[in-house]
Amino acid sequence: MKLAFLGTSDFAVPALEALVEAGHEIACVYTRAPKPAGRGQQERKTPVHKTAASLGLPVRTPRTLRSDEEAAAFEALDLDAAVVVSYGHILPKGFLEAPVLGCINIHGSLLPRWRGAAPIHRALLAGDAETGVTTMRMDEGLDTGPMLLAERTPISAADTAETVHDRLADLGATLIVSTLDGLMRRAIEPVPQLEDGATYAHKLGKEEGLLDWRQPAAELERKVRAFHPWPGTWFDAPHAGGIERIKVLQAGLALAANAPGTVRIGDDGYPVIACGNGGLRLLKLQRAGKSAQSADAFLRGFAMPAGTVLPSPSVVPLPQTRPG
């Protein structure tokens, strides 16, 4: 097929590579424009931009798609289909309708569950037993188009957003090749999404990473995994007459029966924080500007004696499950 590829993040890179390897003609790659980054504020290309350049593919980085010039340029590509993966721009109607077979999206969930910006994180937060990737023909709604193919994968107790992200990126790469093959052979019948059971994966906010000890320990442990590596989770602890923010990089579950926020030290030297139900065993911690440490080593340089009561936030943002 003659394709355009629209993507930005590293989640999209395996799909682009798989399409090239499968022999499809990539007429153009669309990605977000480079942004200043780092101390020198030098412009940094997106992961997809770097990959496309290494493959010798033409790249466009329009700041917006909502212009007659961009619509005409896209239509002039005379595409069989366009593949869209983690792009970051909303496609106008003219873009959606230009390719013969439309625009095919790889979404990191089992639609219609977890439409929206952060499906991997929300699946982990909710304690879902499985997730997956879905290919769909895009329409003007938010991840509401008819589904083409799907691939499932279990979520283990050790999974983080990072491990699930990498697994789904690889699954998506395989699935998009199968999807295009099925469309060429007219062997795939698009299936409309049902609204029953649809949930919305609201975009993550950094403030959601603050741990509230009044919540059940199981929920906090899932949050630590769901928010790794970004935006991360943390708590506030008293130190040297003030309050210091401590990052939680790894945690587990433990028994605890004290008031929420109460610290006890286990026989192994690791701290356990009482929660609304059960306790959170802190395994790896990090102070601002310092290296990450195992929690037992951390306590040798940061006093947090048994009986300390860590504060809970006065207001905790609630994630949305529906658009709006």
N, C-alpha and C positions, 0 to 999 in steps of 0.2 A: 504493500500500500504506500501511497504518498501521504505523509503525515506532517503535521506540526506538533511540536511538543511544548507544553506550557507548564513550567514547574520552577520551583525556587530552592526549597530546602534539601538537605541531604536525604530525606525520605524519598524524594523523587529520583535520585541518581541511579539506583539499580534498575528502575523501569526504563530510563533513557538508554542505559547500556544494553539492556535486554532487547529493546526494539532494534537497535543498530545491529546487534549480533544476529537477530532473527532475519535480517536482510531487508527491513523496511527502509524506504527512502525518507529521511528526515529533511523536509524542505526548509524548515526554519525552527529554531528553538526560541521561545519567549520566556524571559525570566525577569525578576525584579531588577531595577537599576542598581548599580554599585552604590554602597553607602560608606561614608567616612567612618573609620573604626580605629581603635588603638590609640596609643599616645601621640603618634604622628598624624592622626586623623586622615590617613591615606585611604583612598577608595578601595573597598574590599568587594570582590565579585562574589556572587552567590555560589553555593556548591554546584548547582546545575550549570551556571555560566562557565565555571572552571572545567567541568566535565565536557561540555559541548565544545569548548575551545580545544581541549586535548584530542577530541574526536574529529576536529576540522569541520564542525557544523556551523552554519551561519546563525548568528544570535541577534535578537532584537530585545531592547530593554525599554519599552515605552513607559512613561510615567503614568499614563492613563490609556485605556482602550476606548474611551468615549469620545472619539473624534471621527469625522468622516474619512480622514486620511488613513487612520489605522484600520478602519473597517474595510476600506477599499484595498489596502495592501494585503490584508488577511484573505479577502475573497480572491485576489489575484493569484494566490498560491495554488488555487485549483486543487484542493485537498480531497482525498478520499475520506479522511477522518482526522480529528485532532485528539491528542491524549493530554489530559489535564491532571496534574498531581501536585498538590500542595503548592499552588501557584501564588495566591495572595491577592489577586485581582478578581473582581466579579466580571464575568463575561457578558457583554451586552447581547441582545437578541440577534443582532447581525452576525456576531461571531458564532453563536450557537447554531445558526442555520446555514452557515457558509459551506462546511464540509458535506460531502454527499451522505455520509453515515452519521453526521453530527459530531458532537464533542463527547468523548468517553472519559469519565473520571474514575480514578482509583481512590476509594475512600477507606480510611483505616478503622472500619467497624463493620458489624453485621447489620446493615440497614434493614428496617428503619430505626434501629436502636443507635443512639449517639450520632445523630446528625450534628453538624456544626464543627467548631474550630478545634476542640480538644478531645476527640473520641477515645484516644488511648488512656489519657489520664483519668477521664470520667469512668471508664470501664473498671480501672483498678480501684478507684475510690469507692465505687459501688459494690465492690466485691464480686464482680461477675466471674463466673466459672470459665468462661471462654470469650474470645473475641475473634476478629478476623478481618478480611478485606473484602470489599464489594466493588465490582465494576458496574457503572450505570451510565446510561445516556443522559446527559445533563439537560435540564430545562431551566426556566427562569427562577425556580424556587431554590431554597437552601437545602441542597442534598436530597431533593425530593423526586428526582427523575426515575424512570423505570430501570429496574435492576437487570443486569445481564448475567454475571457469574459471581460466585462467592466462594471463599476458602476460609475454613475455620481453624483455630488453634487454641488449645487450653491455656489458661492463665494459672501459673503455679504460685505457690506460696512464697517463692523466692524471686518472682518476677518484679522488675521495676519498669518505669516508663521507658527507660533506655533499652532494656532487653526486649520488651514487647515491640517498641518502635523498630528496632533492627530486624526482628523476625517478620513483622508485617511488611516492611519495605521489600524484603526478599520475596515474600509471598505475592505481593502486588506486582512485582516484576514478572514473575511466572504467569500470573493470572491475566495480565494485560496482553501478553503474547497469545495465550489461549483464547481470550476474548476476541481479538482481532481475527484470528484464524476462524473462529466460529461465525463471526459476522461475514467474512468473505465467502464461507460455504453456506451461508444462510441457515446455519444449524442452531442459532440461538434465538429464542423468542423472548423479547423483553417482558418483564413481569412488573406491573405497577406496584408501587409501595402502598401498603396499608397504613392508615393513620393510627389504627389500634396498635398500641405498643410502641409508638414512636416516642423517642426522648431526644432532648437537645443537649449537646455537649458544649456548655457555655465556655467562652474563652477564659483561660486561667488568669487570675490576678495574683500579684506577688503577696498581697496581704492575706491570701488564703493559706499561706504556709505557716502562719502562727499557730502553734499547738495550744488547744484549749483542754486542760486536764479534766474538765467536767464531762467531756465526751468519753464514750467507751474506748478502752485501750485498743480494741480490734479496729476501730475506725481510724485512730491515730497511727497505728502501725501501717495500715493501708495507705494513709496519706504520705507517710515517709517514703514508701516505695513509689507511689504515684507521682510524687513531685521530685523524684530523682532523675536527672540531675538539675532540672529547672522546674519551678522557681525555688525549690528547696524548702525545707521545714526548719523551724527554729522555736526556741522558747526564751523567755527572759529570766535571768537568774540574778539574785543579789550578789554584789562583789565590790569590795573596797569602798563601801559606803554609797555605792550607786547600783545601777542595773546594767547588766551586760547581756547582749544577744548571743545565744549559743546555737550553732547549726547542728541539726541532727542528721547524720548521713546514713545511719543504719540503726535499726531497733528491732526488738522482738517482744513477745508477750510474756507476762509473768503474773503470779498471784500478788494481790495487794488488797488491803481492806481498810486503809486509812482514808482520811479526807483527801479529796482530789488535790494534786500538787505536792503531797507529802513525799519526801525523799526517804528511801531506805537503801542501805548498801548490802548487796548480796554477799554470800560467803566467798564468791569469786572476785569481789572487789568492784563489780559493775553496779551502777545505780539503777534502782527501780523506782519509777514515779507512779504513785497511786492515781488512778483515773476514775471517771464516773462509774466504770465497771471494769474491774481488773487493773492490771498495772502494765506500764510500758518499760521494758528493759532497754536502756540506752547502751548501744554497742560501739558506735563510732561518732565522735563529736569534733567540733571545730570552732575555735574562737576567731573573731575577725582578725585578719592579717596573719594568722598562724596556720601551721600545717594540721591536717586531720590526724586524730589520734584515736586509739582504742579508748573506750570510756574509762577503763580502770587506770590507764596511764594519764588520761586527762585530769582525773581527780587528784593526782599527785601534784599538779600545778595550779589547780583551781578548786578552792575549798567549797564543798557542797555537802556538809555533814548530814548524817541521818537526822531526821526530824525537821529539816528545812522545809518550808512550804513555799513552793514556787507559785507566782501569781498566775491567774488565768485572765485573759483579755476581757475587758468590759463589754466589747462588741465584737462579734464574730460574723464575718460575711458568709452568707448562705449561697452556695452554688445554685444556679438556675437549672431546671431540667426541661424547660420549654422556651422557645424563642420569646424575646421581649425584654 
